[in-house]
Amino acid sequence: MRFTHKTTKDTLTLSLTGELDHHGAAATRKAMDAVILEQQPKKVVLELKDVHFCDSSGLGLLMGRYKTALTVGAVLTVKEPSPPVARIMKLAGLDKLIKTERSVEV
């Protein structure tokens, strides 16, 4: 798991690539939180189109970033979730809590 980030105006976009699982989640969580806390954006976008796998640790990562975003007064949005991410978000009910943006509705 790796991520890149970019900031435009008041929006911080975090783009994740790889597998969102136990092995990569811990280090990624800490690094993402550091960027969110440092930049204090109004909106945090998690771009997940290049995430090939997501398990319960990945769900924990999403929930944790939702809480971190709330802490700094930001709104969290998931952008372009890959099919595995969209599926597990729906199964867990996160699709009702976290706003999702797609270029094409599924």
C-alpha positions as CSV (number, residue, x, y, z in Angstrom):
1,M,0.0,0.0,0.0
2,R,1.3,3.4,-0.9
3,F,-0.3,6.8,-1.2
4,T,0.4,10.2,-2.7
5,H,-1.2,13.5,-1.8
6,K,-1.9,16.8,-3.3
7,T,-3.7,19.9,-2.1
8,T,-5.8,22.3,-4.2
9,K,-7.4,25.2,-2.4
10,D,-9.1,23.7,0.7
11,T,-9.1,20.1,-0.6
12,L,-6.6,17.4,0.3
13,T,-6.6,14.5,-2.1
14,L,-5.0,11.2,-0.9
15,S,-4.6,8.7,-3.7
16,L,-4.1,5.1,-2.6
17,T,-2.6,2.3,-4.7
18,G,-2.2,-1.4,-4.0
19,E,-3.9,-3.6,-1.3
20,L,-5.7,-2.0,1.6
21,D,-5.0,-4.8,4.2
22,H,-3.4,-5.5,7.5
23,H,0.2,-5.3,6.2
24,G,0.0,-1.8,4.8
25,A,-2.7,-0.2,6.9
26,A,-0.8,0.8,10.1
27,A,2.0,2.8,8.5
28,T,-0.4,4.3,5.9
29,R,-2.8,5.4,8.7
30,K,-0.1,7.3,10.6
31,A,1.2,8.9,7.5
32,M,-2.2,10.0,6.2
33,D,-3.2,11.4,9.6
34,A,0.0,13.4,9.8
35,V,-0.8,15.0,6.4
36,I,-4.4,15.7,7.4
37,L,-3.5,17.2,10.7
38,E,-0.7,19.3,9.2
39,Q,-2.8,20.7,6.3
40,Q,-6.2,21.1,8.1
41,P,-8.2,21.0,4.9
42,K,-11.9,21.6,4.6
43,K,-12.4,18.5,2.4
44,V,-10.4,15.2,2.4
45,V,-10.8,13.1,-0.7
46,L,-9.6,9.4,-0.7
47,E,-9.1,8.3,-4.3
48,L,-9.4,4.5,-4.3
49,K,-9.6,3.6,-8.0
50,D,-6.2,1.8,-7.8
51,V,-6.9,-0.3,-4.7
52,H,-7.1,-3.9,-5.8
53,F,-8.0,-5.5,-2.4
54,C,-9.7,-4.3,0.8
55,D,-10.3,-6.2,4.0
56,S,-11.5,-5.3,7.5
57,S,-8.2,-3.4,8.1
58,G,-9.0,-1.3,5.1
59,L,-12.4,-0.6,6.5
60,G,-10.7,0.5,9.7
61,L,-8.4,2.8,7.7
62,L,-11.4,4.4,6.0
63,M,-13.3,4.8,9.3
64,G,-10.2,6.2,11.1
65,R,-9.7,8.8,8.3
66,Y,-13.3,9.7,8.5
67,K,-12.8,10.5,12.3
68,T,-9.6,12.3,11.7
69,A,-11.2,14.5,9.0
70,L,-14.0,15.3,11.5
71,T,-11.4,16.3,14.1
72,V,-10.1,19.0,11.8
73,G,-13.5,20.1,10.7
74,A,-13.2,18.5,7.2
75,V,-15.6,16.4,5.2
76,L,-14.4,13.0,3.9
77,T,-15.3,11.8,0.5
78,V,-14.3,8.5,-1.3
79,K,-13.6,9.1,-5.0
80,E,-13.8,6.4,-7.6
81,P,-13.7,3.4,-5.3
82,S,-12.6,0.2,-7.1
83,P,-15.1,-2.6,-7.2
84,P,-13.5,-4.5,-4.3
85,V,-13.6,-1.3,-2.1
86,A,-17.2,-0.4,-3.2
87,R,-18.3,-3.9,-2.4
88,I,-16.9,-4.0,1.1
89,M,-18.0,-0.5,1.9
90,K,-21.6,-1.5,0.9
91,L,-21.5,-4.7,2.9
92,A,-20.3,-2.7,6.0
93,G,-22.7,0.1,5.5
94,L,-20.0,2.7,5.0
95,D,-21.5,3.8,1.7
96,K,-24.3,5.4,3.8
97,L,-21.9,7.2,6.2
98,I,-19.1,8.3,3.8
99,K,-20.0,10.3,0.6
100,T,-18.8,8.6,-2.6
101,E,-18.1,10.3,-5.9
102,R,-18.0,8.4,-9.1
103,S,-17.6,9.7,-12.7
104,V,-20.1,7.0,-13.8
105,E,-22.8,5.7,-11.4
106,V,-22.8,1.9,-11.0
